[in-house]
Amino acid sequence: MNEKKLTHFNESGEAHMVDVHEKADTYRVAKAEGTIFVNEDAFAAISQGTAKKGDVLGIARIAGIMGAKNNASLIPLCHPIAMTKCDVDFELNEEKKSIKAVCTTACFGKTGVEMEALSGVSIALLTIYDMCKALDRAMEITDIHLLEKAGGKSGYYKKSCR
């Protein structure tokens, strides 16, 4: 069996930041998503733009972009990435009273942007929670995961259905 090595640990088992200087610069892209379930009042305020704190999805979009850009400040062993793209989009599902956040990140560099995409989704969803907690303290953030990534030595990945 081909054993995979955890790269964030040295030979002594100590955590360290991976040295990527020998890796080739390639175009890298990643897409992640997650969902927040809300009650009827919160969903109405979000979808109709009537929340007292303002445009929930507009602010969550900017927060998600900021979260992706600041990923290296949040996750200790991540490299700072010069992203060339960061989009945060939302899909509202009235039947389920849910909002799905999708974050797509890209860069041209030595290491990937999947952690940035995951951070972007997480911060966007947390911002929705923060802006709507007066309407619904039981909101549930769930299913944050990487959808796909491309570029670099490991190549293309796409999440399969479980």
N, CA and C of each residue as an Amber inpcrd file, in Angstrom:
protein
   486
   0.8400000  -1.1850000   0.0000000   0.0000000   0.0000000   0.0000000
   0.8850000   1.2470000   0.0000000   0.5070000   2.2350000  -0.7760000
   1.2390000   3.4920000  -0.8610000   0.8610000   4.3710000   0.3300000
   1.7930000   4.5490000   1.2760000   1.5220000   5.3620000   2.4540000
   1.7010000   6.8320000   2.1380000   0.7570000   7.6310000   2.5790000
   0.8690000   9.0790000   2.4010000   1.4990000   9.6640000   3.6530000
   2.3840000  10.6190000   3.4450000   3.0910000  11.2630000   4.5470000
   2.4220000  12.5960000   4.8630000   2.2240000  12.8540000   6.1500000
   1.7120000  14.1520000   6.5670000   2.8550000  15.1570000   6.4750000
   2.6960000  16.1360000   5.6190000   3.8040000  17.0410000   5.3060000
   4.0230000  18.1330000   6.3520000   3.0880000  18.3470000   7.2540000
   3.2450000  19.4120000   8.2410000   3.9920000  18.9600000   9.5000000
   4.6050000  17.7600000   9.4360000   5.3960000  17.2740000  10.5600000
   6.7800000  16.8870000  10.0570000   7.8070000  17.2470000  10.8160000
   9.1670000  16.8740000  10.4220000   9.4770000  15.4580000  10.9210000
  10.7080000  15.0020000  10.7260000  11.1010000  13.6400000  11.0930000
  10.9290000  13.3780000  12.5830000  11.0050000  14.4260000  13.4130000
  10.8570000  14.2780000  14.8620000   9.3990000  14.3760000  15.3060000
   8.4930000  14.5700000  14.3600000   7.0780000  14.6830000  14.7000000
   6.6360000  16.0700000  15.1210000   7.4930000  17.0660000  14.9190000
   7.1620000  18.4360000  15.2850000   6.4780000  19.1430000  14.1170000
   5.5050000  19.9710000  14.4350000   4.7960000  20.7240000  13.4010000
   5.7250000  21.7640000  12.7950000   5.6120000  21.9410000  11.4790000
   6.3940000  22.9630000  10.7820000   5.6590000  23.3790000   9.5140000
   6.0500000  24.5270000   9.0000000   5.5020000  25.0180000   7.7430000
   6.2900000  24.3700000   6.6050000   5.6090000  23.7970000   5.6560000
   6.2460000  23.0730000   4.5580000   7.0480000  24.0430000   3.6920000
   8.2480000  23.6420000   3.3220000   9.0900000  24.4380000   2.4170000
   8.6690000  24.1220000   0.9810000   8.1210000  25.0910000   0.2860000
   7.6070000  24.8640000  -1.0690000   8.4870000  25.5040000  -2.1440000
   9.6690000  25.9340000  -1.7820000  10.4920000  26.6990000  -2.7370000
  10.8440000  25.9070000  -3.9930000  10.9370000  24.5920000  -3.9140000
  11.3010000  23.7990000  -5.0900000  10.1030000  23.4330000  -5.9690000
   8.9010000  23.6830000  -5.4860000   7.7230000  23.3460000  -6.2770000
   7.5700000  24.3210000  -7.4430000   7.0330000  23.8220000  -8.5310000
   6.8100000  24.6720000  -9.7050000   5.5830000  25.5540000  -9.4930000
   5.6540000  26.7740000 -10.0140000   4.4840000  27.6410000 -10.0270000
   3.5050000  27.0900000 -11.0630000   2.2700000  26.8800000 -10.6620000
   1.2200000  26.4400000 -11.5790000  -0.0540000  27.1990000 -11.2460000
  -0.9850000  27.2000000 -12.2020000  -2.3020000  27.7820000 -11.9480000
  -3.0720000  26.7950000 -11.0860000  -3.6370000  27.2820000 -10.0070000
  -4.3580000  26.4410000  -9.0670000  -5.7120000  27.0540000  -8.7820000
  -6.7210000  26.2100000  -8.6960000  -8.0760000  26.6740000  -8.4280000
  -8.7350000  25.6930000  -7.4630000  -9.5990000  26.2150000  -6.6120000
 -10.3320000  25.3710000  -5.6720000 -11.7380000  25.9270000  -5.4830000
 -12.6580000  25.0220000  -5.2030000 -14.0430000  25.4160000  -4.9490000
 -14.5360000  24.6330000  -3.7380000 -15.1320000  25.3490000  -2.7720000
 -15.6730000  24.7340000  -1.5660000 -17.0890000  25.2420000  -1.3450000
 -17.8490000  24.4850000  -0.5640000 -19.2140000  24.9130000  -0.2530000
 -19.5800000  24.4990000   1.1630000 -20.6320000  25.1100000   1.6530000
 -21.2070000  24.7900000   2.9450000 -22.6010000  25.3690000   2.9970000
 -23.3810000  24.9550000   3.9860000 -24.7920000  25.3430000   4.0550000
 -25.1400000  25.7980000   5.4660000 -26.0460000  26.7690000   5.5330000
 -26.6190000  27.1750000   6.8100000 -28.1370000  27.0090000   6.7110000
 -28.7070000  26.3690000   7.7220000 -30.1580000  26.2020000   7.8200000
 -30.6690000  27.2210000   8.8240000 -31.7280000  27.9240000   8.4570000
 -32.2830000  28.9990000   9.2770000 -33.7920000  28.8030000   9.4270000
 -34.3890000  29.5570000  10.3400000 -35.8430000  29.4790000  10.4780000
 -36.5190000  30.3640000   9.4220000 -37.8290000  30.3380000   9.4210000
 -38.6020000  31.0570000   8.4040000 -38.3790000  32.5690000   8.4600000
 -38.3240000  33.1290000   9.6700000 -38.1170000  34.5760000   9.8080000
 -36.7490000  35.0050000   9.2640000 -35.7310000  34.2550000   9.6140000
 -34.3930000  34.5840000   9.1320000 -34.3070000  34.4210000   7.6160000
 -34.8960000  33.3560000   7.0790000 -34.8590000  33.1510000   5.6360000
 -35.5530000  34.3040000   4.9120000 -36.6950000  34.7320000   5.4330000
 -37.4200000  35.8470000   4.8160000 -36.5780000  37.1240000   4.8440000
 -35.9490000  37.4140000   5.9710000 -35.1240000  38.6200000   6.0910000
 -33.9370000  38.5760000   5.1290000 -33.3230000  37.3940000   4.9970000
 -32.1760000  37.2480000   4.1010000 -32.6140000  37.3720000   2.6480000
 -33.6530000  36.6440000   2.2790000 -34.0550000  36.6010000   0.8690000
 -34.7260000  37.8940000   0.4000000 -35.3800000  38.5950000   1.3140000
 -36.0600000  39.8340000   0.9470000 -35.2090000  41.0810000   1.2260000
 -34.0480000  40.8840000   1.8400000 -33.1710000  42.0170000   2.1270000
 -33.6970000  42.9390000   3.1950000 -34.4120000  42.3980000   4.1930000
 -35.0310000  43.2380000   5.2120000 -34.4010000  43.0970000   6.5940000
 -33.2600000  42.4320000   6.6860000 -32.6140000  42.2730000   7.9900000
 -32.2010000  43.6330000   8.5350000 -32.3530000  43.8250000   9.8440000
 -32.0540000  45.1170000  10.4590000 -30.5930000  45.5230000  10.3010000
 -29.6950000  44.5380000  10.2140000 -28.2700000  44.8460000  10.0900000
 -27.8540000  45.1380000   8.6550000 -28.7640000  44.9920000   7.6820000
 -28.4350000  45.3290000   6.3030000 -28.4930000  44.1460000   5.3590000
 -27.8090000  44.2920000   4.2320000 -27.7810000  43.2920000   3.1640000
 -26.9410000  42.0960000   3.6140000 -27.6080000  41.0780000   4.1520000
 -26.9110000  39.9360000   4.7430000 -25.9900000  39.2580000   3.7360000
 -26.4850000  38.9410000   2.5600000 -25.6730000  38.2130000   1.5860000
 -24.5520000  39.0770000   1.0030000 -24.8070000  40.3490000   0.8280000
 -23.7550000  41.2510000   0.3410000 -22.6130000  41.3570000   1.3380000
 -22.9540000  41.4900000   2.6040000 -21.9240000  41.5840000   3.6390000
 -21.2280000  40.2380000   3.8180000 -21.9960000  39.1350000   3.7650000
 -21.4060000  37.7970000   3.8910000 -20.4520000  37.5110000   2.7250000
 -20.7740000  38.0020000   1.5380000 -19.8890000  37.8180000   0.3780000
 -18.5330000  38.4990000   0.6260000 -18.5800000  39.7500000   1.0690000
 -17.3410000  40.4840000   1.3500000 -16.5720000  39.8140000   2.4940000
 -17.2830000  39.3740000   3.5290000 -16.6290000  38.6920000   4.6510000
 -15.9670000  37.3990000   4.1840000 -16.6350000  36.6530000   3.3000000
 -16.0560000  35.4170000   2.7660000 -14.7790000  35.6770000   1.9870000
 -14.7810000  36.7300000   1.1860000 -13.5770000  37.1060000   0.4350000
 -12.4660000  37.4920000   1.4060000 -12.8020000  38.2660000   2.4160000
 -11.8040000  38.6500000   3.4160000 -11.2790000  37.4250000   4.1660000
 -12.1650000  36.4850000   4.4790000 -11.7390000  35.2570000   5.1600000
 -10.7630000  34.4600000   4.3180000 -11.0510000  34.3550000   3.0220000
 -10.1380000  33.6410000   2.1240000  -8.7900000  34.3570000   2.0410000
  -8.8210000  35.6910000   1.9210000  -7.5830000  36.4640000   1.8100000
  -6.7390000  36.3790000   3.0770000  -7.3670000  36.1990000   4.2180000
  -6.6620000  36.1790000   5.5010000  -6.4520000  34.7750000   6.0460000
  -6.6200000  33.7730000   5.2280000  -6.5060000  32.3900000   5.6690000
  -5.1970000  32.1060000   6.4030000  -4.0810000  32.5810000   5.8860000
  -2.7810000  32.2940000   6.5000000  -2.6590000  32.8970000   7.8970000
  -3.4710000  33.8980000   8.2110000  -3.4790000  34.4710000   9.5550000
  -4.3220000  33.6310000  10.5140000  -5.1750000  32.7950000   9.9640000
  -6.0910000  31.9900000  10.7760000  -5.6060000  30.5560000  10.9780000
  -5.0230000  29.9600000   9.9570000  -4.5650000  28.5740000  10.0000000
  -3.0410000  28.6240000  10.1060000  -2.4780000  28.2170000  11.2360000
  -1.0720000  28.4910000  11.5360000  -0.0390000  28.0420000  10.5050000
  -0.2120000  26.9080000   9.8400000   0.8380000  26.4060000   8.9610000
   0.5660000  26.6590000   7.4820000  -0.4730000  27.4240000   7.1750000
  -0.7640000  27.7630000   5.7760000   0.1470000  28.8900000   5.3000000
   0.5220000  28.8090000   4.0310000   1.3330000  29.8550000   3.4180000
   0.4470000  31.0320000   3.0130000   0.9660000  32.2550000   3.0990000
   0.2360000  33.3790000   2.5020000   0.1750000  33.1660000   0.9840000
  -0.9910000  33.3550000   0.4140000  -1.2060000  33.1050000  -1.0070000
  -1.5920000  34.4230000  -1.6790000  -0.9990000  34.6820000  -2.8310000
  -1.3970000  35.8380000  -3.6380000  -2.5070000  35.3580000  -4.5800000
  -3.7350000  35.3990000  -4.0880000  -4.8570000  34.9230000  -4.9030000
  -5.0740000  35.8270000  -6.1040000  -5.4500000  35.2180000  -7.2060000
  -5.7920000  35.9680000  -8.4090000  -7.2980000  36.0430000  -8.5980000
  -8.0440000  35.2660000  -7.7960000  -9.5030000  35.2570000  -7.9030000
 -10.0950000  34.7680000  -6.5940000 -11.2150000  35.3660000  -6.2060000
 -12.0120000  34.8640000  -5.0960000 -13.4550000  35.3080000  -5.3200000
 -14.3120000  34.3290000  -5.5370000 -15.7430000  34.5890000  -5.6970000
 -16.4950000  33.8630000  -4.6010000 -17.5110000  34.5190000  -4.0570000
 -18.4110000  33.8830000  -3.1010000 -19.8250000  34.0670000  -3.6320000
 -20.5060000  32.9560000  -3.8440000 -21.8820000  32.9790000  -4.3520000
 -22.7960000  32.2400000  -3.3870000 -24.0830000  32.5390000  -3.4900000
 -25.0620000  31.9340000  -2.5960000 -26.2050000  31.3230000  -3.3940000
 -26.7020000  30.2010000  -2.9050000 -27.8860000  29.5510000  -3.4680000
 -28.9020000  29.4210000  -2.3490000 -30.0590000  30.0590000  -2.5150000
 -31.1150000  30.0020000  -1.5200000 -32.0980000  28.8910000  -1.8590000
 -32.4700000  28.1120000  -0.8530000 -33.4450000  27.0420000  -1.0220000
 -34.6010000  27.3250000  -0.0760000 -35.6960000  27.8520000  -0.6380000
 -36.8380000  28.2540000   0.1780000 -37.4830000  27.0630000   0.8680000
 -37.5710000  25.9420000   0.1840000 -38.2110000  24.7580000   0.7590000
 -37.4760000  24.2750000   2.0100000 -36.1450000  24.2390000   1.9360000
 -35.3410000  23.7520000   3.0670000 -34.9590000  24.8610000   4.0430000
 -35.2710000  26.1160000   3.6940000 -34.8610000  27.2810000   4.4880000
 -33.3510000  27.2430000   4.7210000 -32.6310000  27.1320000   3.6120000
 -31.1810000  27.0400000   3.6910000 -30.5190000  27.9740000   2.6910000
 -29.2960000  28.3210000   3.0010000 -28.4650000  29.1160000   2.1120000
 -27.1560000  28.3600000   1.9470000 -26.8130000  28.0400000   0.7120000
 -25.5410000  27.3990000   0.4160000 -24.5690000  28.4780000  -0.0270000
 -23.3830000  28.4830000   0.5660000 -22.3070000  29.3800000   0.1500000
 -21.3050000  28.5740000  -0.6610000 -20.8500000  29.1330000  -1.7730000
 -19.8420000  28.5000000  -2.6250000 -18.7250000  29.5090000  -2.8320000
 -17.5010000  29.0940000  -2.4950000 -16.3430000  29.9780000  -2.6460000
 -15.3700000  29.3560000  -3.6360000 -14.9930000  30.1320000  -4.6570000
 -14.0220000  29.7030000  -5.6550000 -12.8000000  30.6060000  -5.5550000
 -11.6320000  29.9830000  -5.4000000 -10.3850000  30.7250000  -5.2750000
  -9.4080000  30.2530000  -6.3380000  -8.4750000  31.1240000  -6.7150000
  -7.4600000  30.7540000  -7.6950000  -6.1860000  31.5370000  -7.4230000
  -5.0770000  30.9660000  -7.8830000  -3.7840000  31.6490000  -7.7870000
  -2.8380000  31.0360000  -8.8090000  -1.7340000  31.6840000  -9.0180000
  -0.6210000  31.1270000  -9.7750000   0.5270000  31.0620000  -8.7900000
   0.8490000  29.8520000  -8.3240000   1.8560000  29.7660000  -7.2800000
   2.3220000  28.3590000  -7.0080000   3.0020000  28.2030000  -5.8660000
   3.6490000  26.9540000  -5.4940000   2.7830000  26.0600000  -4.6120000
   1.6950000  26.5720000  -4.1040000   0.8180000  25.7840000  -3.2430000
  -0.6250000  26.1700000  -3.5060000  -1.5190000  25.2540000  -3.1860000
  -2.9180000  25.3910000  -3.5760000  -3.7370000  26.3570000  -2.7460000
  -4.9690000  26.5120000  -3.1570000  -5.8680000  27.4870000  -2.5380000
  -7.1170000  26.8390000  -1.9370000  -7.0650000  25.5390000  -1.6430000
  -8.2520000  24.9000000  -1.0870000  -8.5570000  25.3850000   0.3280000
  -7.5290000  25.6550000   1.1300000  -7.7940000  26.1650000   2.4790000
  -8.4230000  27.5560000   2.4240000  -8.0260000  28.3420000   1.4290000
  -8.6280000  29.6680000   1.2540000 -10.1020000  29.5400000   0.8900000
 -10.4380000  28.6140000   0.0070000 -11.8450000  28.3970000  -0.3690000
 -12.6590000  27.9310000   0.8310000 -12.1040000  27.0140000   1.6150000
 -12.8050000  26.5210000   2.8060000 -12.9720000  27.6190000   3.8540000
 -11.9530000  28.4500000   4.0310000 -12.0640000  29.5770000   4.9650000
 -13.0960000  30.5920000   4.4810000 -13.1100000  30.8470000   3.1790000
 -14.0810000  31.7870000   2.6230000 -15.5170000  31.3450000   2.8780000
 -15.7930000  30.0700000   2.6480000 -17.1330000  29.5310000   2.9080000
 -17.4760000  29.6480000   4.3890000 -16.5460000  29.2510000   5.2310000
 -16.7920000  29.2630000   6.6790000 -17.1130000  30.6670000   7.1850000
 -16.3240000  31.6380000   6.7740000 -16.5250000  33.0150000   7.2420000
 -17.8150000  33.6020000   6.6690000 -18.1380000  33.2880000   5.4210000
 -19.4020000  33.7670000   4.8430000 -20.5930000  33.2340000   5.6480000
 -20.5660000  31.9440000   5.9630000 -21.6770000  31.3460000   6.7220000
 -21.7310000  31.8700000   8.1520000 -20.5760000  32.0600000   8.7770000
 -20.5550000  32.6310000  10.1260000 -21.0840000  34.0660000  10.1340000
 -20.8390000  34.7910000   9.0640000 -21.3530000  36.1570000   8.9630000
 -22.8770000  36.1510000   8.8570000 -23.4250000  35.2350000   8.0990000
 -24.8960000  35.1010000   8.0350000 -25.4330000  34.8190000   9.4370000
 -24.7900000  33.8990000  10.1420000 -25.2170000  33.5910000  11.5150000
 -25.1810000  34.8530000  12.3800000 -24.0790000  35.5630000  12.3390000
 -23.9270000  36.7640000  13.1570000 -24.9980000  37.8010000  12.8510000
 -25.2850000  37.9950000  11.5940000 -26.2430000  39.0310000  11.2030000
 -27.6860000  38.6500000  11.4980000 -27.9580000  37.3540000  11.6680000
 -29.3460000  36.9030000  11.8420000 -29.6160000  36.2520000  13.1890000
 -28.6520000  36.2600000  14.0930000 -28.8310000  35.5410000  15.3580000
 -29.9700000  36.0870000  16.2050000 -30.3460000  37.3370000  16.0250000
 -31.4940000  37.8730000  16.7600000 -32.8040000  37.2290000  16.2870000
 -32.8150000  36.7390000  15.0540000 -34.0120000  36.0920000  14.5040000
 -34.0240000  34.5810000  14.7290000 -32.8310000  33.9940000  14.8970000
 -32.7520000  32.5380000  14.9890000 -31.4390000  32.1210000  15.6380000
 -31.5020000  31.7330000  16.8930000 -30.2900000  31.2670000  17.5920000
 -29.9970000  29.8000000  17.2910000 -30.9300000  29.1080000  16.6320000
 -30.7630000  27.6690000  16.3580000 -30.2600000  27.3960000  14.9400000
 -29.7310000  28.4210000  14.2650000 -29.2020000  28.1910000  12.9200000
 -28.1360000  27.1090000  12.9740000 -28.0400000  26.3460000  11.8930000
 -27.0720000  25.2570000  11.8430000 -26.2080000  25.3800000  10.5950000
 -24.9080000  25.4690000  10.8150000 -23.9400000  25.4870000   9.7210000
 -23.4540000  24.0540000   9.5380000 -23.4900000  23.5760000   8.2960000
 -23.1830000  22.1650000   8.0690000 -22.5500000  21.9400000   6.7000000
 -21.9930000  20.7550000   6.5390000 -21.5100000  20.2550000   5.2460000
 -20.4800000  21.1450000   4.5620000 -19.5650000  21.7250000   5.3130000
 -18.4840000  22.4870000   4.6980000 -17.4750000  21.4870000   4.1450000
 -17.2020000  21.6010000   2.8480000 -16.2910000  20.6430000   2.2210000
 -15.7330000  21.1950000   0.9100000 -14.6240000  20.5830000   0.4960000
 -14.0040000  20.9050000  -0.7810000 -14.7670000  20.2070000  -1.8920000
 -15.1870000  20.9510000  -2.8970000 -15.8860000  20.3800000  -4.0540000
 -14.9020000  19.8950000  -5.1070000 -13.9250000  20.7520000  -5.4160000
 -12.9320000  20.3700000  -6.4130000 -11.7180000  21.2690000  -6.3140000
 -10.6060000  20.7550000  -6.8390000  -9.3810000  21.5390000  -6.9210000
  -8.5870000  21.0610000  -8.1160000  -7.7820000  21.9550000  -8.6530000
  -6.9410000  21.6130000  -9.8010000  -5.6320000  22.3560000  -9.6870000
  -4.5940000  21.7630000 -10.2730000  -3.2790000  22.3780000 -10.3030000
  -2.3300000  21.7260000  -9.3310000  -1.0660000  21.8700000  -9.6060000
  -0.0540000  21.3210000  -8.7220000   0.2150000  19.8480000  -8.9570000
   1.0740000  19.2980000  -8.1100000   1.5380000  17.9250000  -8.2530000
   0.4130000  16.8950000  -8.0890000  -0.5270000  17.1700000  -7.1990000
  -1.5810000  16.1780000  -6.9430000  -2.6750000  16.1830000  -8.0050000
  -2.6640000  17.1660000  -8.8910000  -3.6060000  17.1740000 -10.0120000
  -5.0270000  17.5330000  -9.6340000  -5.9550000  16.9750000 -10.3990000
  -7.3710000  17.3290000 -10.2710000  -8.0660000  16.4530000  -9.2350000
  -8.9220000  17.0820000  -8.4370000  -9.7450000  16.3600000  -7.4620000
 -11.1710000  16.8730000  -7.5920000 -12.1170000  15.9680000  -7.5790000
 -13.5290000  16.3290000  -7.5420000 -14.2060000  15.4300000  -6.5260000
 -14.9810000  16.0390000  -5.6200000 -15.6620000  15.2730000  -4.5780000
 -16.6430000  14.3070000  -5.2200000 -16.6020000  13.0910000  -4.7650000
 -17.5760000  12.1140000  -5.2500000 -18.7230000  12.0470000  -4.2530000
 -19.8520000  11.5900000  -4.7120000 -21.0160000  11.4350000  -3.8390000
 -20.7550000  10.3170000  -2.8550000 -21.2080000  10.4980000  -1.6390000
 -21.0560000   9.4330000  -0.6240000 -22.3330000   8.6820000  -0.4680000
